[in-house]
């Protein structure tokens, strides 16, 4: 009978990054049949006492948390760390380590914005702390990339927000955004920080993405659901991080001497949504019209709703749309509605009937006919293909 190894996972699973790593560990166990008995706290949060009292065979730990790193510093138990990548090798722990590649994350975000024609870029980061060293690494990567490529850039770290200082923090973010050149693309260090940008723009009638295109990092469902504009995001490859970490630990448990010290894992993909759907337009009426459509398309709006909201004649706006976009107001509503439906279908947490309603289609059957005519597949088939 194979030896059963007792494994401790030290992660705070209230974060999407940690949850995906844990899932990756699970996929390794399932795919290899590893005889592991895995221990995590009942609430999936780290308990320092777990480290002190653990007498098992191996540990996989989030070493972005300096308290965990300190607690494990003298451990003789086989341990694999997971966390941020660093510019300098001296910043890595002495354990075998699997790192999310911060430069690759930022490069994906920058490429996403510049491929849309944006040449002015900004970075909304976070104040340095022992608990978020990855934020500084991402900021350094952004500054390095934009300098190498000759883009104008700006950095703002903002403040650590809480209920008491929220208004003050949002005002300072707004001040920063207002003084930036427009149009501009902003890379936020996390999806939570990206949400601040979208909220500040909404409060001051700065149009996203027409004036400010935004992309975050994490592909966090919670942060994304709190925005009126759906958030583009770079997804970290947490499953792969967890899988590789588990493989390294398995090698250590089997006394394999060829365990690599460091493996960097690049991003999974960029999720392209409304917040970065930038197209260079010059006329402010077109910017306002496109913004109105994006915000209200789920309400089933038609062309006349746009004319009424902007208090402009149909003929004037249609001429502007045709000259700058080569399309009509009706066609833009149609395209934006279809994009919204496609984005929602990529998530598994809503039924097709709910998605039809949220996208502004009068009936589910009508949405099916739109997909058949334009994509040659049903919404269900699109979900299976893209989900």
C-alpha positions as CSV (number, residue, x, y, z in Angstrom):
1,X,0.0,0.0,0.0
2,X,1.3,3.5,-0.9
3,X,2.3,5.8,1.9
4,X,-0.3,8.5,2.6
5,X,1.3,11.9,2.8
6,X,-0.2,14.5,5.1
7,X,-0.1,17.9,3.4
8,X,-0.8,21.4,4.9
9,X,-2.1,24.2,2.6
10,X,-1.5,27.7,3.9
11,X,-3.6,30.1,1.9
12,X,-6.3,32.7,2.5
13,X,-9.0,31.5,0.2
14,X,-11.0,34.7,0.5
15,X,-8.9,35.8,-2.5
16,X,-9.5,34.5,-6.0
17,X,-5.8,34.0,-6.5
18,X,-5.5,31.6,-3.5
19,X,-8.7,29.7,-4.4
20,X,-7.4,29.0,-7.9
21,X,-4.1,27.8,-6.5
22,X,-5.9,25.4,-4.1
23,X,-8.0,24.2,-7.1
24,X,-4.8,23.6,-9.0
25,X,-3.4,21.4,-6.2
26,X,-6.6,19.5,-6.3
27,X,-6.3,18.9,-10.0
28,X,-2.8,17.6,-9.5
29,X,-4.0,15.1,-6.9
30,X,-6.9,14.0,-9.1
31,X,-4.8,13.6,-12.3
32,X,-1.9,11.7,-10.6
33,X,-3.8,9.7,-8.0
34,X,-1.4,11.1,-5.3
35,X,-2.0,9.6,-1.9
36,X,-2.3,12.9,-0.1
37,X,-4.4,13.8,3.0
38,X,-4.8,17.5,2.7
39,X,-5.4,19.8,5.6
40,X,-6.9,23.3,5.4
41,X,-8.7,25.3,8.0
42,X,-12.5,24.9,8.0
43,X,-12.9,28.6,7.1
44,X,-10.1,28.3,4.5
45,X,-8.2,31.0,6.3
46,X,-4.6,30.8,7.7
47,X,-4.3,30.1,11.3
48,X,-0.8,30.7,12.6
49,X,-1.3,27.9,15.1
50,X,-1.6,25.5,12.2
51,X,2.0,26.1,11.3
52,X,3.3,25.6,14.8
53,X,1.3,22.4,15.4
54,X,1.8,20.8,12.0
55,X,3.7,17.5,12.1
56,X,2.8,16.3,8.7
57,X,4.9,15.5,5.6
58,X,4.7,18.6,3.4
59,X,3.5,22.2,3.1
60,X,2.4,24.4,0.2
61,X,2.2,28.0,1.3
62,X,1.4,31.5,0.2
63,X,4.7,33.2,0.8
64,X,3.4,36.6,-0.2
65,X,2.3,36.7,3.4
66,X,5.5,37.7,5.4
67,X,4.1,36.2,8.6
68,X,3.9,32.8,6.9
69,X,7.4,33.2,5.4
70,X,8.8,34.0,8.9
71,X,7.0,31.1,10.5
72,X,8.4,28.7,8.0
73,X,11.9,30.0,7.9
74,X,13.3,27.4,10.2
75,X,11.0,24.5,9.2
76,X,12.6,21.2,8.2
77,X,9.3,19.9,6.6
78,X,9.4,19.8,2.8
79,X,7.9,23.1,1.7
80,X,7.0,24.7,-1.6
81,X,6.2,28.4,-1.7
82,X,3.8,30.2,-4.1
83,X,3.6,33.9,-4.7
84,X,4.9,37.0,-6.5
85,X,7.9,37.1,-8.9
86,X,10.7,39.5,-8.1
87,X,13.1,41.6,-10.1
88,X,16.0,40.6,-7.9
89,X,16.8,36.9,-7.1
90,X,17.7,37.7,-3.5
91,X,14.1,38.5,-2.8
92,X,13.0,34.9,-3.4
93,X,12.6,32.5,-0.4
94,X,15.0,29.6,0.1
95,X,12.2,27.1,-0.6
96,X,11.4,25.7,-4.1
97,X,9.1,28.4,-5.4
98,X,6.4,28.9,-8.0
99,X,5.8,32.5,-9.0
100,X,3.2,34.4,-10.9
101,X,5.1,36.3,-13.5
102,X,4.4,40.0,-12.7
103,X,6.1,41.4,-15.8
104,X,4.1,39.1,-18.0
105,X,0.9,40.2,-16.3
106,X,1.7,43.8,-16.9
107,X,2.9,43.2,-20.5
108,X,-0.4,41.5,-21.3
109,X,-2.3,44.5,-19.9
110,X,-0.1,47.1,-21.7
111,X,-0.3,45.1,-25.0
112,X,-4.1,45.0,-24.7
113,X,-4.4,48.7,-24.3
114,X,-1.8,49.7,-26.9
115,X,-3.3,47.4,-29.5
116,X,-6.4,49.6,-29.3
117,X,-4.4,52.6,-30.4
118,X,-3.7,54.1,-26.9
119,X,-0.3,55.8,-26.5
120,X,-0.8,57.5,-23.2
121,X,-0.8,55.0,-20.3
122,X,-1.1,55.2,-16.5
123,X,-0.8,52.8,-13.6
124,X,-3.0,52.8,-10.5
125,X,-1.1,50.9,-7.9
126,X,-1.0,50.5,-4.1
127,X,1.1,51.8,-1.3
128,X,4.1,49.6,-0.6
129,X,3.7,47.1,2.3
130,X,5.4,43.9,3.4
131,X,2.0,42.2,2.6
132,X,1.8,43.4,-1.1
133,X,5.3,43.4,-2.4
134,X,3.8,42.2,-5.7
135,X,2.2,45.6,-6.1
136,X,5.6,47.3,-6.2
137,X,6.9,44.6,-8.7
138,X,4.0,45.3,-11.0
139,X,4.6,49.1,-10.8
140,X,8.3,48.6,-11.7
141,X,7.3,46.3,-14.6
142,X,4.9,49.0,-15.9
143,X,7.5,51.8,-15.7
144,X,10.1,49.6,-17.4
145,X,7.8,48.5,-20.2
146,X,6.4,52.0,-21.0
147,X,9.9,53.4,-21.0
148,X,11.3,50.8,-23.3
149,X,8.4,51.3,-25.7
150,X,8.4,55.1,-25.6
151,X,4.9,55.6,-24.2
152,X,3.9,58.5,-22.0
153,X,3.1,57.2,-18.5
154,X,1.9,58.2,-15.1
155,X,1.8,56.3,-11.7
156,X,-0.6,56.9,-8.8
157,X,-0.7,54.7,-5.7
158,X,-3.6,56.3,-4.0
159,X,-4.5,55.3,-0.5
160,X,-5.5,52.2,1.5
161,X,-9.3,52.7,1.6
162,X,-11.7,52.2,4.5
163,X,-15.2,53.3,5.3
164,X,-14.0,56.5,6.9
165,X,-11.7,57.7,4.2
166,X,-13.6,56.5,1.2
167,X,-14.8,59.9,0.0
168,X,-11.3,61.4,0.5
169,X,-9.7,58.6,-1.4
170,X,-12.2,58.8,-4.3
171,X,-11.6,62.6,-4.6
172,X,-7.9,62.1,-4.8
173,X,-8.3,59.4,-7.5
174,X,-10.6,61.8,-9.4
175,X,-8.1,64.6,-9.2
176,X,-5.4,62.3,-10.7
177,X,-7.7,61.1,-13.5
178,X,-8.8,64.6,-14.4
179,X,-5.2,65.8,-14.9
180,X,-4.3,62.9,-17.2
181,X,-4.2,63.3,-21.0
182,X,-7.3,61.9,-22.8
183,X,-7.8,59.4,-24.1
184,X,-5.7,57.2,-21.8
185,X,-5.4,53.6,-20.8
186,X,-5.1,52.8,-17.1
187,X,-3.6,49.5,-15.8
188,X,-4.8,48.8,-12.3
189,X,-2.7,46.6,-10.0
190,X,-5.8,44.6,-9.1
191,X,-9.5,44.4,-10.1
192,X,-10.4,45.9,-6.8
193,X,-8.3,49.0,-7.6
194,X,-9.7,49.1,-11.2
195,X,-13.1,49.4,-9.7
196,X,-12.0,52.6,-8.0
197,X,-11.1,54.1,-11.4
198,X,-14.5,53.2,-12.9
199,X,-16.4,54.6,-9.9
200,X,-14.4,57.9,-10.0
201,X,-15.0,58.3,-13.7
202,X,-18.7,57.7,-13.2
203,X,-18.9,60.3,-10.4
204,X,-17.4,63.0,-12.7
205,X,-18.9,62.1,-16.1
206,X,-15.6,60.9,-17.5
207,X,-16.6,58.2,-20.0
208,X,-15.2,54.7,-19.8
209,X,-13.8,53.5,-22.2
210,X,-14.1,56.5,-24.5
211,X,-11.9,58.8,-22.4
212,X,-10.4,56.3,-20.0
213,X,-9.9,52.6,-20.9
214,X,-9.3,50.4,-17.8
215,X,-7.9,46.9,-17.3
216,X,-7.3,45.2,-14.0
217,X,-5.6,42.0,-12.8
218,X,-7.2,38.9,-11.2
219,X,-10.5,38.4,-13.2
220,X,-12.3,38.7,-9.8
221,X,-16.0,38.0,-10.2
222,X,-16.9,40.1,-7.1
223,X,-15.0,43.2,-8.1
224,X,-16.4,42.9,-11.7
225,X,-20.0,42.5,-10.6
226,X,-19.9,45.8,-8.7
227,X,-19.4,47.9,-11.8
228,X,-21.9,49.4,-14.3
229,X,-19.3,48.8,-17.0
230,X,-17.9,45.3,-17.3
231,X,-14.3,45.1,-16.4
232,X,-11.5,43.9,-18.6
233,X,-8.9,41.9,-16.7
234,X,-5.8,39.8,-16.9
235,X,-6.4,36.4,-15.3
236,X,-3.5,34.9,-13.4
237,X,-3.0,31.2,-14.0
238,X,-3.7,30.1,-10.5
239,X,-4.6,26.6,-11.4
240,X,-1.2,26.1,-13.1
241,X,0.6,27.7,-10.1
242,X,-1.1,25.2,-7.8
243,X,-0.5,22.2,-10.1
244,X,3.2,23.0,-10.5
245,X,3.6,23.6,-6.7
246,X,2.0,20.2,-6.0
247,X,4.3,18.5,-8.5
248,X,7.4,20.1,-6.9
249,X,6.3,18.9,-3.5
250,X,5.6,15.5,-4.8
251,X,9.1,15.3,-6.2
252,X,10.5,16.4,-2.8
253,X,8.4,13.8,-0.9
254,X,9.8,11.1,-3.3
255,X,13.4,12.3,-2.6
256,X,13.8,13.6,-6.2
257,X,17.0,15.7,-6.3
258,X,16.0,17.5,-9.5
259,X,13.4,19.9,-8.1
260,X,13.9,23.3,-9.7
261,X,14.3,26.2,-7.3
262,X,12.1,28.7,-9.3
263,X,9.3,28.4,-11.9
264,X,7.5,31.4,-13.2
265,X,4.0,31.1,-14.6
266,X,2.6,33.7,-17.0
267,X,-1.0,34.8,-17.2
268,X,-3.9,32.6,-18.3
269,X,-5.5,35.1,-20.7
270,X,-6.9,38.6,-21.0
271,X,-10.6,38.9,-20.6
272,X,-11.7,41.7,-23.0
273,X,-14.8,43.5,-21.7
274,X,-16.4,46.9,-21.9
275,X,-14.0,48.9,-19.8
276,X,-11.2,48.6,-22.4
277,X,-13.4,48.6,-25.6
278,X,-11.7,51.7,-26.9
279,X,-12.1,53.1,-30.4
280,X,-10.5,56.4,-31.3
281,X,-13.3,58.9,-32.0
282,X,-13.1,62.7,-32.1
283,X,-16.6,64.0,-31.6
284,X,-17.8,64.4,-28.0
285,X,-21.3,63.5,-29.1
286,X,-20.2,60.1,-30.3
287,X,-18.3,59.5,-27.1
288,X,-21.4,60.4,-25.1
289,X,-23.7,58.3,-27.3
290,X,-21.4,55.2,-27.1
291,X,-21.1,55.6,-23.3
292,X,-24.9,55.9,-23.0
293,X,-25.4,52.7,-25.1
294,X,-22.9,50.7,-23.1
295,X,-24.4,51.7,-19.7
296,X,-28.1,51.2,-20.8
297,X,-28.0,48.5,-23.4
298,X,-29.3,45.9,-20.9
299,X,-32.5,48.0,-20.6
300,X,-33.6,47.2,-24.1
301,X,-32.9,50.6,-25.5
302,X,-33.5,51.5,-29.1
303,X,-32.1,54.3,-31.3
304,X,-34.6,56.9,-30.3
305,X,-33.6,56.5,-26.6
306,X,-30.1,57.7,-27.6
307,X,-31.4,60.7,-29.5
308,X,-33.7,61.7,-26.6
309,X,-31.0,61.2,-23.9
310,X,-28.5,63.4,-25.8
311,X,-31.2,65.9,-27.0
312,X,-29.9,65.7,-30.5
313,X,-31.7,65.1,-33.8
314,X,-31.6,61.7,-35.4
315,X,-30.2,63.0,-38.6
316,X,-27.2,64.9,-36.9
317,X,-26.2,61.9,-34.8
318,X,-26.6,59.4,-37.7
319,X,-24.3,61.5,-39.9
320,X,-21.7,61.7,-37.2
321,X,-21.8,57.9,-36.6
322,X,-21.6,57.2,-40.3
323,X,-18.6,59.6,-40.8
324,X,-16.5,58.5,-37.8
325,X,-17.6,54.9,-37.2
326,X,-19.0,53.9,-40.6
327,X,-22.1,52.5,-38.9
328,X,-25.5,53.6,-37.6
329,X,-26.7,54.1,-34.0
330,X,-29.0,51.0,-34.4
331,X,-26.0,48.9,-35.5
332,X,-23.9,50.1,-32.6
333,X,-26.7,49.1,-30.2
334,X,-27.0,45.7,-31.9
335,X,-23.2,45.1,-31.7
336,X,-22.8,46.2,-28.1
337,X,-25.8,44.1,-27.0
338,X,-24.4,41.0,-28.7
339,X,-21.0,41.6,-27.1
340,X,-22.6,41.9,-23.7
341,X,-24.5,38.6,-24.2
342,X,-21.3,36.9,-25.3
343,X,-19.4,38.2,-22.3
344,X,-22.1,37.0,-19.9
345,X,-22.2,33.6,-21.5
346,X,-18.6,33.0,-20.7
347,X,-19.6,33.0,-17.1
348,X,-21.4,29.9,-15.8
349,X,-23.4,31.5,-13.0
350,X,-26.3,32.8,-15.0
351,X,-28.9,31.0,-17.1
352,X,-29.4,31.8,-20.8
353,X,-32.8,33.3,-20.0
354,X,-31.3,35.6,-17.4
355,X,-28.6,36.6,-19.9
356,X,-31.1,37.5,-22.6
357,X,-32.9,39.8,-20.2
358,X,-29.7,41.4,-18.9
359,X,-28.5,42.0,-22.4
360,X,-31.7,43.8,-23.3
361,X,-33.2,41.2,-25.7
362,X,-37.0,41.2,-25.7
363,X,-37.2,37.4,-25.5
364,X,-34.8,34.4,-25.2
365,X,-36.0,33.2,-28.5
366,X,-35.0,36.5,-30.2
367,X,-31.5,36.2,-28.7
368,X,-31.3,32.6,-30.2
369,X,-32.2,34.0,-33.6
370,X,-29.6,36.7,-33.3
371,X,-26.9,34.2,-32.5
372,X,-27.9,31.8,-35.3
373,X,-27.8,34.6,-37.9
374,X,-24.6,36.3,-36.7
375,X,-22.5,33.6,-35.1
376,X,-24.0,30.5,-36.7
377,X,-24.5,28.8,-33.3
378,X,-26.9,28.9,-30.4
379,X,-26.1,30.7,-27.1
380,X,-25.6,27.3,-25.5
381,X,-23.1,26.3,-28.1
382,X,-21.3,29.6,-27.7
383,X,-21.1,29.0,-23.9
384,X,-19.7,25.5,-24.4
385,X,-17.1,26.8,-27.0
386,X,-15.9,29.8,-25.1
387,X,-16.6,29.0,-21.4
